Amino acid sequence: MVPLPPTLSRFLSRYAMAVDAFISDHVRGMPEQLYAAGLHLIRAGGKRLRPAVVLLFARALGGVESEHRAVPLAAAVELFHNFTLIHDDIMDEDETRRGVPTTHVVYGRDMAILAGDLLHAEAFRAVYRGLEYGLEPEVVAKAAGVLAWAAKRVSEGQALDMAFEGRWDVTVKDYLDMIYLKTGALIEASAALGSLAAMGDEGYVEAARQYGRLVGVAFQIRDDYLGVYGDPAKTGKPVYSDLRRGKKTILVLHALQALPRERAERLRSILGNPAASEEELAEAAELIRESGAVEYAMGLAREMAENAQRLLDDLPVDDSTAAEALRELALFSVERER
Amino acid sequence: MVPLPPTLSRFLSRYAMAVDAFISDHVRGMPEQLYAAGLHLIRAGGKRLRPAVVLLFARALGGVESEHRAVPLAAAVELFHNFTLIHDDIMDEDETRRGVPTTHVVYGRDMAILAGDLLHAEAFRAVYRGLEYGLEPEVVAKAAGVLAWAAKRVSEGQALDMAFEGRWDVTVKDYLDMIYLKTGALIEASAALGSLAAMGDEGYVEAARQYGRLVGVAFQIRDDYLGVYGDPAKTGKPVYSDLRRGKKTILVLHALQALPRERAERLRSILGNPAASEEELAEAAELIRESGAVEYAMGLAREMAENAQRLLDDLPVDDSTAAEALRELALFSVERER
């Protein structure tokens, strides 16, 4: 079990409380069922890593006052993330997440679509509320632009991910571009929002964005690893569902290229076959491992995390503890088991 | 055939061009299918009444320069509206709109969910682009807040609308509250955005909001009327689908109260029965008419439209032609046949 790094860990629990408090204060209304559906996954847990990126950048670059001002932006990112989870689960027909039944399983498809739409709206409403937390109107306007930009990218990434399921000509580069859109862009936006709140100038926003981009892509590579080799008791998600659905993860793409022809054919025959047995899926996971794909993918992810760490060296850091937590977060994103 | 009022008509065609040009310039990206799905209904037509409310208020209160600055906000409202149409059509299982097959019929359910999410994001991105059109950061920040507020209200309205389908204890007041959320809030937001762009002070924004609220509710009452008595060749929507689904429109609610018991029972037995024949649905439409519900509902809608018109008298009008078009728009919203 990889423990949470010590400095990050202290921030994470405090930030989770602040963000959850903001969300329960602000995300209210009628009818009750709509709000219950919207908050279902948020209440089930989650690491709150994205809001932590917002708040750590705000604090690292601007100190505790910036950190406070950034709370609505951190909540916005978490709300937005949960909106995408609800809709993705409908599209992917996933039935379990964070160890609980997904929103559409509990509340039905239509209410889940609507609950996602509500959180999407609440995310922008949270940005707007930044005005009450002392963010300048210019920062709020830019923050809305950053979140909307990420929202556009995330839709594109999800559309590509779905399109890839039916294709066999996807390259590792296609995959990396796709996960950048689907996962990297929101973590990039989180970093940008945090440094905007610190009112760091555009140059620092750009370095923060680059950190977010690298950590985001590395995080998603680890996610794909955990989808095959993770422990469902820790991840809260069923194992092998990506393999059953024929998701073109970096592991699969590398294995199909690296394995001798016959074994690659065997792997291909199992992937995306909804009738594949548990034994066959375990065999596919074994074929992927023997291809060297795990070393390849995790090596790439670790390199990205290290590059992200190096980017922090050039930032004009105001709070070195927060910067240390960002260093830990980069590494944690590729070592985590949940 | 009720013709478009002359002054409004001149503005509408020019505004539709400006908004459509903004949308095709800004709503671009890959994969192609996602953007094609997102633009499907927008390309199929529509009256562009909501952006006209934005631009007419901007012009009426601030002249042609404000009108120009408000174009991104007008586009935002149209993008947002089309997002809600795409998702509503999935939930309501509607197959035709604006005379074409709905988005999920053409592109499949998952792509339609995503296309709606994309337009939701693009709406906020359009607001942000207001900065490039010369809107002050403070106006852009407030505009994002107004749109997010409306987005929250619209989700609530749609959730209530769905909940009402299974209930028989809905009152006319419940109905009016619901359509305010579902339709009125976005037209209210349109009016607020236009007057914000004109940088009218808060008092005028409030009067504009009230106009939007009244016109929005009146517009929806007319919509419910057209859903039963409209000509599908003009509305672009199939007739009677609200009756078949048992939607609790003001017509239905009034008829159930006003009809003698036996006839009310007969009406109730047809409503929400998916197996009801065309003859039975026509009979239901006739029962509603003989109850006096049409006079009641359209009388109420007309009263709201006239109250909305009166609100314009107190505004500090800069461009009286635009104010005249807003007067016409209020009345048109309750007289329109499409």
Chai-1 contact restraints between the chains, C-beta under 6 A:
chainA,res_idxA,chainB,res_idxB,connection_type,confidence,min_distance_angstrom,max_distance_angstrom,comment,restraint_id
A,G29,B,E156,contact,1.0,0.0,6.0,A-B,restraint_1
A,P31,B,A159,contact,1.0,0.0,6.0,A-B,restraint_2
A,P31,B,L160,contact,1.0,0.0,6.0,A-B,restraint_3
A,P31,B,A163,contact,1.0,0.0,6.0,A-B,restraint_4
A,L34,B,A159,contact,1.0,0.0,6.0,A-B,restraint_5
A,H87,B,I113,contact,1.0,0.0,6.0,A-B,restraint_6
A,M91,B,D110,contact,1.0,0.0,6.0,A-B,restraint_7
A,D110,B,M91,contact,1.0,0.0,6.0,A-B,restraint_8
A,I113,B,H87,contact,1.0,0.0,6.0,A-B,restraint_9
A,L114,B,S155,contact,1.0,0.0,6.0,A-B,restraint_10
A,L114,B,Q158,contact,1.0,0.0,6.0,A-B,restraint_11
A,L114,B,A159,contact,1.0,0.0,6.0,A-B,restraint_12
A,D117,B,S155,contact,1.0,0.0,6.0,A-B,restraint_13
A,L118,B,S155,contact,1.0,0.0,6.0,A-B,restraint_14
A,H120,B,H120,contact,1.0,0.0,6.0,A-B,restraint_15
A,A121,B,A148,contact,1.0,0.0,6.0,A-B,restraint_16
A,A121,B,A151,contact,1.0,0.0,6.0,A-B,restraint_17
A,A121,B,K152,contact,1.0,0.0,6.0,A-B,restraint_18
A,F124,B,F124,contact,1.0,0.0,6.0,A-B,restraint_19
A,F124,B,A144,contact,1.0,0.0,6.0,A-B,restraint_20
A,F124,B,A148,contact,1.0,0.0,6.0,A-B,restraint_21
A,R125,B,A148,contact,1.0,0.0,6.0,A-B,restraint_22
A,Y128,B,A144,contact,1.0,0.0,6.0,A-B,restraint_23
A,Y128,B,G145,contact,1.0,0.0,6.0,A-B,restraint_24
A,Y128,B,A148,contact,1.0,0.0,6.0,A-B,restraint_25
A,P137,B,P137,contact,1.0,0.0,6.0,A-B,restraint_26
A,P137,B,E138,contact,1.0,0.0,6.0,A-B,restraint_27
A,P137,B,A141,contact,1.0,0.0,6.0,A-B,restraint_28
A,E138,B,P137,contact,1.0,0.0,6.0,A-B,restraint_29
A,V140,B,A141,contact,1.0,0.0,6.0,A-B,restraint_30
A,A141,B,P137,contact,1.0,0.0,6.0,A-B,restraint_31
A,A141,B,V140,contact,1.0,0.0,6.0,A-B,restraint_32
A,A141,B,A141,contact,1.0,0.0,6.0,A-B,restraint_33
A,A144,B,F124,contact,1.0,0.0,6.0,A-B,restraint_34
A,A144,B,Y128,contact,1.0,0.0,6.0,A-B,restraint_35
A,A144,B,A144,contact,1.0,0.0,6.0,A-B,restraint_36
A,G145,B,Y128,contact,1.0,0.0,6.0,A-B,restraint_37
A,A148,B,A121,contact,1.0,0.0,6.0,A-B,restraint_38
A,A148,B,F124,contact,1.0,0.0,6.0,A-B,restraint_39
A,A148,B,R125,contact,1.0,0.0,6.0,A-B,restraint_40
A,A148,B,Y128,contact,1.0,0.0,6.0,A-B,restraint_41
A,A151,B,A121,contact,1.0,0.0,6.0,A-B,restraint_42
A,K152,B,A121,contact,1.0,0.0,6.0,A-B,restraint_43
A,S155,B,L114,contact,1.0,0.0,6.0,A-B,restraint_44
A,S155,B,D117,contact,1.0,0.0,6.0,A-B,restraint_45
A,S155,B,L118,contact,1.0,0.0,6.0,A-B,restraint_46
A,E156,B,G29,contact,1.0,0.0,6.0,A-B,restraint_47
A,Q158,B,L114,contact,1.0,0.0,6.0,A-B,restraint_48
A,A159,B,P31,contact,1.0,0.0,6.0,A-B,restraint_49
A,A159,B,L34,contact,1.0,0.0,6.0,A-B,restraint_50
A,A159,B,L114,contact,1.0,0.0,6.0,A-B,restraint_51
A,L160,B,P31,contact,1.0,0.0,6.0,A-B,restraint_52
A,A163,B,P31,contact,1.0,0.0,6.0,A-B,restraint_53
